[in-house]
Amino acid sequence: MERLQKVIAHAGIASRRKAEELIQDGRVTVNGKVVKELGVKVGSNDKIEVNGVPIEREESVYFILYKPRGVISSVNDDKGRKVVTDYFSEIPARIYPIGRLDYDTSGIILLTNDGEFANTMMHPKGEVEKVYVAKIKGIPMREKIKLLEKGVMLEDGKTAPAKAKVLSVDKKKGTSIVELKIHEGRNRQVRRMFEAIGTPVLKLKRERYSFLNLNGLTPGDARELTAHEVKLLRTEANKKR
């Protein structure tokens, strides 16, 4: 038995808080009866409807994918390009990516059918640390690296403090490899941060998501997360909220 609002959030209908509002507004029925109390628990055989539409309940699944470059972080694409869910054709659950990686960015991306878990991972105040390695044009001075760490002004506001480290430089080619650790998830944020300091990204990879890394995986490989890994991710995200 689980709380009704949790089941609704898990189904991806809304966040748990929004699910509570739906219940209190009388827009949720259980076995044909309107439920307005937040403490109600439901079982696997109970029929739940939100705004008259039955919700579909699946067993929760969680995956990590090493997304290659040239793949869309979506469940479909109107231009017919390859999407991350194409790598899970044998999985019956209706999974979707948590957040996104740009088309031309490779690395770790998580997928699930657990709406509540996805919302927790993407919450602005609870997002976990993500580590990127970028090949950039130019060799940034220490002052530029400090700007990344303090936060740079973008068109949608100043970025939160980050951690940056130059891993290597190629003076002949005029390029550098820089590691950047952030916990935000704005659109194309890493690329825009480097552009803001005058060193555009040539190649970008997300190498770590919290404690998860790409060890043992090659582009296009995926594996299911363990129950312990899922628990640790929830714990980390909720600590920061």
C-alpha positions in Angstrom: 0.0 0.0 0.0 1.3 3.5 -0.9 0.0 7.0 -0.4 -2.2 8.2 -3.2 -0.1 11.3 -4.0 3.0 9.2 -4.3 1.3 6.8 -6.7 0.2 9.8 -8.9 3.7 11.3 -8.8 5.2 8.0 -9.6 3.0 7.7 -12.7 4.5 10.9 -14.0 1.2 12.9 -13.8 2.6 15.6 -11.6 5.0 16.3 -8.7 4.0 15.0 -5.3 3.1 18.5 -4.2 1.0 19.1 -7.3 -0.6 15.6 -6.8 -1.6 16.7 -3.3 -3.3 19.8 -4.8 -5.1 17.6 -7.3 -6.5 15.4 -4.5 -7.6 18.4 -2.4 -9.3 19.9 -5.4 -11.4 16.8 -5.8 -9.9 15.9 -9.2 -8.8 12.4 -8.1 -11.0 9.3 -7.8 -10.2 5.9 -6.3 -12.5 3.1 -7.5 -15.0 5.7 -8.7 -15.1 7.7 -5.5 -13.7 11.2 -5.1 -10.9 11.3 -2.6 -9.8 14.6 -1.0 -7.8 13.3 2.0 -4.0 13.2 1.7 -3.5 10.2 4.0 -5.3 7.7 1.8 -3.3 4.7 0.8 -4.0 2.6 -2.3 -3.0 -0.9 -3.5 -2.1 -2.3 -6.8 -5.7 -3.3 -7.6 -7.3 0.1 -6.9 -8.4 2.0 -10.0 -7.1 5.6 -9.8 -8.3 8.4 -12.1 -7.0 12.0 -12.4 -9.4 14.4 -14.1 -11.4 11.3 -15.3 -8.4 9.7 -16.9 -7.1 6.4 -15.5 -3.4 6.4 -14.6 -1.2 3.5 -15.7 1.0 2.0 -13.1 4.3 0.2 -13.8 7.0 -1.2 -11.8 9.7 1.4 -11.3 12.8 1.1 -13.3 16.0 3.2 -13.4 18.8 3.2 -16.0 22.1 4.9 -16.7 23.0 5.4 -20.4 26.3 6.5 -21.9 24.7 8.8 -24.5 26.7 9.1 -27.7 27.0 12.4 -29.5 24.4 12.9 -32.2 21.5 11.5 -30.1 18.5 13.4 -28.9 17.6 13.4 -25.1 14.0 12.7 -25.7 11.5 9.8 -26.3 10.9 10.8 -30.0 12.1 13.3 -32.6 10.0 14.9 -35.3 13.1 14.9 -37.6 13.6 11.2 -37.3 16.9 11.4 -35.4 18.1 8.8 -33.0 16.8 9.3 -29.4 18.0 7.9 -26.1 15.0 5.6 -25.7 16.0 3.8 -28.9 18.6 2.1 -26.8 15.9 0.5 -24.7 13.7 -1.1 -27.3 13.5 -4.3 -25.3 12.2 -2.5 -22.1 8.4 -2.7 -21.9 8.2 0.2 -19.4 7.6 3.7 -20.8 10.8 5.3 -19.7 12.0 8.9 -20.4 15.2 10.8 -19.7 15.8 12.8 -16.5 16.9 16.2 -17.8 18.8 16.3 -21.0 22.2 16.4 -22.7 22.6 18.4 -25.8 22.6 16.6 -29.2 26.4 17.1 -29.6 27.2 16.3 -25.9 28.0 12.7 -24.8 28.1 11.1 -21.4 25.8 10.1 -18.5 22.1 10.5 -18.6 19.5 8.8 -16.4 16.2 7.3 -17.6 13.2 6.2 -15.6 9.4 5.8 -15.5 9.3 7.1 -11.9 8.0 10.6 -12.1 8.6 11.4 -8.5 12.2 10.3 -8.7 12.7 12.4 -11.9 11.2 15.5 -10.2 13.5 15.0 -7.2 16.6 14.7 -9.4 15.7 17.9 -11.3 14.5 20.1 -8.5 16.4 23.4 -8.6 17.3 23.2 -4.9 18.2 19.6 -4.9 20.1 18.8 -8.1 23.1 16.7 -7.6 26.6 17.5 -8.7 27.4 16.8 -12.3 31.0 16.6 -13.7 31.7 17.7 -17.2 35.0 17.5 -19.2 35.2 20.0 -22.0 37.7 20.5 -24.8 37.7 24.3 -25.3 39.2 26.7 -27.8 41.9 28.8 -26.1 44.0 28.5 -22.9 42.1 30.2 -20.1 44.0 32.3 -17.6 43.5 31.7 -13.9 41.2 34.7 -13.6 38.8 33.2 -16.2 38.7 29.9 -14.2 37.9 31.9 -11.1 35.0 33.5 -12.9 33.6 30.1 -13.7 33.9 29.2 -10.0 32.3 32.3 -8.7 29.5 32.3 -11.3 29.2 34.0 -14.6 26.3 36.1 -15.8 24.2 34.5 -18.5 21.1 35.8 -20.2 19.0 33.9 -17.7 20.9 35.0 -14.6 24.1 34.4 -12.8 25.3 30.8 -12.5 25.8 29.2 -9.0 29.3 28.7 -7.7 31.1 25.8 -9.5 34.4 24.0 -9.4 36.8 24.2 -12.4 40.2 22.7 -13.1 42.4 22.8 -16.2 43.4 19.2 -16.9 45.7 19.9 -19.8 46.7 22.4 -22.5 47.9 22.1 -26.1 49.8 25.2 -26.9 50.3 24.3 -30.5 46.6 23.8 -31.2 45.5 26.5 -28.8 43.1 24.2 -26.9 42.6 23.1 -23.3 40.8 20.3 -21.5 38.9 21.6 -18.5 36.8 19.8 -15.8 33.7 21.6 -14.6 31.6 20.6 -11.7 28.1 22.1 -11.4 24.8 21.3 -9.7 22.4 23.4 -11.9 20.7 22.1 -15.0 20.0 25.0 -17.3 19.8 24.6 -21.0 23.2 24.3 -22.6 24.6 25.7 -19.4 28.2 24.4 -19.6 28.6 25.6 -23.2 27.2 29.0 -22.4 29.5 29.3 -19.3 32.6 28.7 -21.4 31.4 31.1 -24.1 30.9 33.7 -21.4 34.6 33.7 -20.6 35.6 33.6 -24.3 36.6 30.0 -24.6 33.9 28.2 -26.7 33.5 24.4 -26.3 34.8 22.2 -29.1 33.8 18.9 -27.4 31.8 18.1 -24.3 31.2 15.0 -22.1 29.4 14.5 -18.8 31.6 12.0 -17.0 29.8 11.9 -13.6 26.3 12.3 -12.2 26.6 12.3 -8.4 28.6 9.2 -7.6 27.7 7.5 -10.9 30.4 7.3 -13.6 31.0 5.7 -17.0 33.3 2.9 -15.9 32.7 -0.2 -17.9 30.5 1.5 -20.4 31.1 2.6 -24.0 28.9 5.0 -26.0 25.4 3.4 -26.4 25.8 1.1 -23.4 23.3 1.1 -20.6 22.7 -0.6 -17.3 20.0 -0.7 -14.7 20.7 1.1 -11.4 20.7 -1.0 -8.3 18.1 -0.3 -5.5 21.0 1.0 -3.4 22.1 3.4 -6.0 18.6 4.8 -6.4 18.4 5.2 -2.6 21.7 7.1 -2.5 20.6 9.4 -5.3 17.3 10.2 -3.5 19.2 10.8 -0.3 21.7 13.2 -1.9 19.1 15.2 -3.7 16.9 15.6 -0.6 19.8 16.7 1.5 20.1 19.9 -0.5 16.5 20.8 -0.6 
